């Protein structure tokens, strides 16, 4: 079994704000919109854990996948949880820049038949 430090991430992650060391957002590689955020919790029993929030709300993505959150022990595990949710939600879809939505990969564009 591999450790959290060996988790490979597929999306780009950056600090949410320059002055916050333990707070990050991930970005959809196609649209450039934020899809999720994770940060270290400082509250109660969850202090020291990494809370992750899947925040993508694109028309065309399944509603059940839009609002997800949880806690992980490490930042890489939190980022991976967001990525896993993102890739499940966008599986079989393509981004349509004209409408800013994700469409099924086939049958949604009458001009191309895709």
C-alpha positions, 0 to 999 in steps of 0.5 A: 500500500502506498502512503499519502505522500505518494498520491498522484494528483491530476489537477492543478492546485494553488493557494486560495489566498497568498497569506494562507499556508494551509488553504488550497483550491483546485481548478477545472483544467478546461474552463479554469473555474474552481472545482473544490477547496481544502484547508486544515480545520482548526475547530473542535474534534476536527482540528488538524484534519483537512476538510475538503469541499467539492464546489463545482456547479456546472450545468450538465453535471449530476446534481448528486455530485455537486455538493460533497465534503469530508475530512482527510488526514493529509492534504494530498488525500483531501485533494484526491477526494475532490479529484475523484468526485470531479472525475466521476461527475465529468466522466463521459462529458465534454465541456462546451465553451459556448454555453459554459456547460458540460454535455454528454459526449454524444448527441448534444450538439446538432451541428456536429452530431457530438 
